[in-house]
Amino acid sequence: AFLSQFIYEKIFLHYTLKQWQCSPEELDSSVFERVPVVLSKDNRYFSDTFQGIPIQGYTQMCENMCKSELITLELDCDYKDVAHSLECERIFFSGAIDEFFDYELGELPYRSLYFEFMRFEREYFQSNSVINYPNNYDYTRIGEYKYFLDSKTPHSIVSFEYPKSWSRGDERYYPVPNAASAAIYEAYMQRAKALKNVYFIGRLGEYKYYDMDKVVARALELFESLS
Ligand SMILES: Cc1cc2nc3c(=O)[nH]c(=O)nc-3n(C[C@H](O)[C@H](O)[C@H](O)COP(=O)(O)OP(=O)(O)OC[C@H]3O[C@@H](n4cnc5c(N)ncnc54)[C@H](O)[C@@H]3O)c2cc1C
């Protein structure tokens, strides 16, 4: 009991107040289940046996996936601006479901973040890829990306992540899972069911936090269910 109280206060309580600007009771337990408590000397980012990222990074991976004559890309435009000219059998919408429906049933809440990138003229800034600061400083964590790709450079680029409230127009980062947002999402899903061949996918379409592996698995699952 002492250990659990100690960990709760040192890691969950103050971190939640800082990151989410609310107390842990106001959020679904799913938020905390993403932060496993591990007693181990494994200093990798996750605890999966196999961990990795695409050799040339995600940007290159996505660019490779789009290299097909069957795929036309239109970038830097909003779905609503091109929707009228789309001729397709199915739409897979990876944007925010409430935005799709012009917020008719209310706005789904999000948390946002502010990243401050800094360059340091030394090989490494910190001792690990990501270090969290639940109790001190205004930032919640510092990420040092070169650890992921094991880059060998004399300098290092580091990001300081600051929690930020979200308002419409900001980048959506984390859904805020609680009873109120679940009710709004459910109401939109009812609307969505009435639409034929429009699928709401991904972290924004499903209003759910997904890690990369999970969101890719989810997309493949949907594909299988349709083919
Ligand atoms: C801060 C943060 C840190 C993360 N860290 C990790 C991590 O360390 N490891 C990990 O595995 N996962 C991490 N993730 C999760 C990972 O980023 C997501 O799982 C993944 O990006 C979800 O893919 P997606 O396709 O659902 O959404 P996105 O990658 O957000 O793609 C949605 C796309 O739809 C486009 N779009 C949205 N609305 C419109 C519109 N109206 N018109 C046109 N286009 C639109 C967007 O521009 C975007 O390109 C993190 C997520 C966040 C927010």
The ligand as a Gaussian input file, in Angstrom:
#p B3LYP/6-31G(d) Opt

LIG

0 1
 C        1.876000      13.989000     -28.824000
 C        1.771000      12.597000     -29.336000
 C        2.813000      11.700000     -29.141000
 C        2.726000      10.409000     -29.642000
 N        3.773000       9.551000     -29.423000
 C        3.694000       8.287000     -29.871000
 C        4.752000       7.366000     -29.664000
 O        5.761000       7.706000     -29.061000
 N        4.620000       6.097000     -30.120000
 C        3.513000       5.693000     -30.791000
 O        3.453000       4.531000     -31.198000
 N        2.500000       6.541000     -31.047000
 C        2.567000       7.824000     -30.595000
 N        1.532000       8.699000     -30.833000
 C        0.353000       8.209000     -31.538000
 C        0.454000       8.292000     -33.059000
 O        0.876000       9.592000     -33.418000
 C       -0.928000       7.981000     -33.616000
 O       -1.266000       6.668000     -33.294000
 C       -1.025000       8.082000     -35.133000
 O       -0.487000       9.278000     -35.635000
 C       -2.491000       8.007000     -35.497000
 O       -2.648000       7.936000     -36.884000
 P       -3.984000       8.469000     -37.552000
 O       -3.866000       8.178000     -38.991000
 O       -5.151000       7.982000     -36.799000
 O       -3.990000      10.045000     -37.274000
 P       -3.004000      11.168000     -37.795000
 O       -1.601000      10.687000     -37.869000
 O       -3.321000      12.372000     -36.973000
 O       -3.519000      11.394000     -39.295000
 C       -4.744000      12.017000     -39.572000
 C       -4.565000      12.770000     -40.878000
 O       -5.819000      13.307000     -41.282000
 C       -5.598000      14.645000     -41.713000
 N       -6.816000      15.438000     -41.520000
 C       -7.489000      15.638000     -40.346000
 N       -8.571000      16.423000     -40.558000
 C       -8.584000      16.708000     -41.887000
 C       -9.459000      17.467000     -42.729000
 N      -10.551000      18.065000     -42.229000
 N       -9.157000      17.553000     -44.051000
 C       -8.051000      16.937000     -44.556000
 N       -7.198000      16.190000     -43.820000
 C       -7.460000      16.092000     -42.495000
 C       -4.478000      15.173000     -40.835000
 O       -3.831000      16.266000     -41.444000
 C       -3.581000      13.942000     -40.729000
 O       -2.651000      13.870000     -41.775000
 C        1.579000       9.995000     -30.340000
 C        0.530000      10.892000     -30.540000
 C        0.597000      12.165000     -30.038000
 C       -0.553000      13.116000     -30.253000

